[in-house]
């Protein structure tokens, strides 16, 4: 993976479980990077695993965001 992808994973891990605006911002950013084909399957697999193994998504609105990202990742890998 590239350094950029490691930074994306770091941002995702920071935001996962938070209950602030950062969740939607992070999810939307990653979704755009997926659409622009900037993330490898390896990177997406790490994010997918993180989301699936999360014990807490935050509030319901945050859970909806993470599951939206998970669904999109599973569509592309």
ChimeraX commands (.cxc) that place a marker at each C-alpha (Angstrom):
marker #1 position 0.00,0.00,0.00 radius 0.5
marker #1 position 1.05,3.58,-0.54 radius 0.5
marker #1 position 1.75,6.09,2.21 radius 0.5
marker #1 position -1.42,7.87,1.11 radius 0.5
marker #1 position -3.47,4.71,1.69 radius 0.5
marker #1 position -1.95,4.32,5.15 radius 0.5
marker #1 position -3.04,7.89,5.93 radius 0.5
marker #1 position -6.58,7.07,4.72 radius 0.5
marker #1 position -6.67,4.01,6.99 radius 0.5
marker #1 position -5.40,6.10,9.87 radius 0.5
marker #1 position -8.18,8.64,9.32 radius 0.5
marker #1 position -10.77,5.87,9.14 radius 0.5
marker #1 position -9.50,4.32,12.37 radius 0.5
marker #1 position -9.51,7.69,14.10 radius 0.5
marker #1 position -13.11,8.36,13.05 radius 0.5
marker #1 position -14.48,4.86,13.69 radius 0.5
marker #1 position -16.48,4.99,16.91 radius 0.5
marker #1 position -16.45,8.78,17.16 radius 0.5
marker #1 position -19.66,10.71,17.52 radius 0.5
marker #1 position -18.84,13.94,15.71 radius 0.5
marker #1 position -18.93,15.48,12.26 radius 0.5
marker #1 position -15.66,13.67,11.47 radius 0.5
marker #1 position -17.49,10.40,10.75 radius 0.5
marker #1 position -19.50,11.72,7.81 radius 0.5
marker #1 position -16.59,13.78,6.53 radius 0.5
marker #1 position -14.26,10.76,6.60 radius 0.5
marker #1 position -16.78,8.39,5.04 radius 0.5
marker #1 position -17.59,10.84,2.26 radius 0.5
marker #1 position -13.92,11.42,1.56 radius 0.5
marker #1 position -13.21,7.69,1.31 radius 0.5
marker #1 position -16.27,7.18,-0.88 radius 0.5
marker #1 position -14.98,9.84,-3.27 radius 0.5
marker #1 position -11.55,8.24,-3.34 radius 0.5
marker #1 position -13.21,4.93,-4.22 radius 0.5
marker #1 position -15.10,6.58,-7.07 radius 0.5
marker #1 position -11.86,8.17,-8.31 radius 0.5
marker #1 position -10.20,4.72,-8.14 radius 0.5
marker #1 position -7.44,5.97,-5.83 radius 0.5
marker #1 position -7.51,3.14,-3.28 radius 0.5
marker #1 position -6.22,-0.38,-3.84 radius 0.5
marker #1 position -8.19,-3.49,-2.99 radius 0.5
marker #1 position -5.69,-4.11,-0.18 radius 0.5
marker #1 position -6.48,-0.75,1.37 radius 0.5
marker #1 position -10.21,-1.27,0.99 radius 0.5
marker #1 position -9.93,-4.72,2.53 radius 0.5
marker #1 position -8.29,-3.25,5.65 radius 0.5
marker #1 position -11.06,-0.65,5.96 radius 0.5
marker #1 position -13.70,-3.33,5.35 radius 0.5
marker #1 position -12.26,-5.49,8.11 radius 0.5
marker #1 position -12.05,-2.55,10.52 radius 0.5
marker #1 position -15.70,-1.68,9.96 radius 0.5
marker #1 position -16.91,-5.28,10.24 radius 0.5
marker #1 position -14.96,-5.85,13.47 radius 0.5
marker #1 position -15.90,-2.55,15.13 radius 0.5
marker #1 position -17.57,-2.98,18.49 radius 0.5
marker #1 position -19.05,0.53,18.45 radius 0.5
marker #1 position -20.03,2.68,15.49 radius 0.5
marker #1 position -21.02,5.68,17.58 radius 0.5
marker #1 position -24.55,7.01,17.29 radius 0.5
marker #1 position -27.15,5.62,14.89 radius 0.5
marker #1 position -26.38,8.29,12.29 radius 0.5
marker #1 position -22.72,7.25,12.44 radius 0.5
marker #1 position -23.60,3.57,12.09 radius 0.5
marker #1 position -25.56,4.42,8.93 radius 0.5
marker #1 position -22.48,6.15,7.50 radius 0.5
marker #1 position -20.13,3.25,8.25 radius 0.5
marker #1 position -22.53,0.70,6.82 radius 0.5
marker #1 position -22.91,2.82,3.67 radius 0.5
marker #1 position -19.13,2.77,3.25 radius 0.5
marker #1 position -18.97,-0.95,3.98 radius 0.5
marker #1 position -21.61,-1.67,1.33 radius 0.5
marker #1 position -19.74,0.36,-1.29 radius 0.5
marker #1 position -16.43,-1.32,-0.48 radius 0.5
marker #1 position -18.02,-4.74,-0.79 radius 0.5
marker #1 position -19.42,-3.74,-4.19 radius 0.5
marker #1 position -16.00,-2.82,-5.56 radius 0.5
marker #1 position -13.68,-5.49,-4.17 radius 0.5
marker link #1:1,2 radius 0.2
marker link #1:2,3 radius 0.2
marker link #1:3,4 radius 0.2
marker link #1:4,5 radius 0.2
marker link #1:5,6 radius 0.2
marker link #1:6,7 radius 0.2
marker link #1:7,8 radius 0.2
marker link #1:8,9 radius 0.2
marker link #1:9,10 radius 0.2
marker link #1:10,11 radius 0.2
marker link #1:11,12 radius 0.2
marker link #1:12,13 radius 0.2
marker link #1:13,14 radius 0.2
marker link #1:14,15 radius 0.2
marker link #1:15,16 radius 0.2
marker link #1:16,17 radius 0.2
marker link #1:17,18 radius 0.2
marker link #1:18,19 radius 0.2
marker link #1:19,20 radius 0.2
marker link #1:20,21 radius 0.2
marker link #1:21,22 radius 0.2
marker link #1:22,23 radius 0.2
marker link #1:23,24 radius 0.2
marker link #1:24,25 radius 0.2
marker link #1:25,26 radius 0.2
marker link #1:26,27 radius 0.2
marker link #1:27,28 radius 0.2
marker link #1:28,29 radius 0.2
marker link #1:29,30 radius 0.2
marker link #1:30,31 radius 0.2
marker link #1:31,32 radius 0.2
marker link #1:32,33 radius 0.2
marker link #1:33,34 radius 0.2
marker link #1:34,35 radius 0.2
marker link #1:35,36 radius 0.2
marker link #1:36,37 radius 0.2
marker link #1:37,38 radius 0.2
marker link #1:38,39 radius 0.2
marker link #1:39,40 radius 0.2
marker link #1:40,41 radius 0.2
marker link #1:41,42 radius 0.2
marker link #1:42,43 radius 0.2
marker link #1:43,44 radius 0.2
marker link #1:44,45 radius 0.2
marker link #1:45,46 radius 0.2
marker link #1:46,47 radius 0.2
marker link #1:47,48 radius 0.2
marker link #1:48,49 radius 0.2
marker link #1:49,50 radius 0.2
marker link #1:50,51 radius 0.2
marker link #1:51,52 radius 0.2
marker link #1:52,53 radius 0.2
marker link #1:53,54 radius 0.2
marker link #1:54,55 radius 0.2
marker link #1:55,56 radius 0.2
marker link #1:56,57 radius 0.2
marker link #1:57,58 radius 0.2
marker link #1:58,59 radius 0.2
marker link #1:59,60 radius 0.2
marker link #1:60,61 radius 0.2
marker link #1:61,62 radius 0.2
marker link #1:62,63 radius 0.2
marker link #1:63,64 radius 0.2
marker link #1:64,65 radius 0.2
marker link #1:65,66 radius 0.2
marker link #1:66,67 radius 0.2
marker link #1:67,68 radius 0.2
marker link #1:68,69 radius 0.2
marker link #1:69,70 radius 0.2
marker link #1:70,71 radius 0.2
marker link #1:71,72 radius 0.2
marker link #1:72,73 radius 0.2
marker link #1:73,74 radius 0.2
marker link #1:74,75 radius 0.2
marker link #1:75,76 radius 0.2
marker link #1:76,77 radius 0.2
view
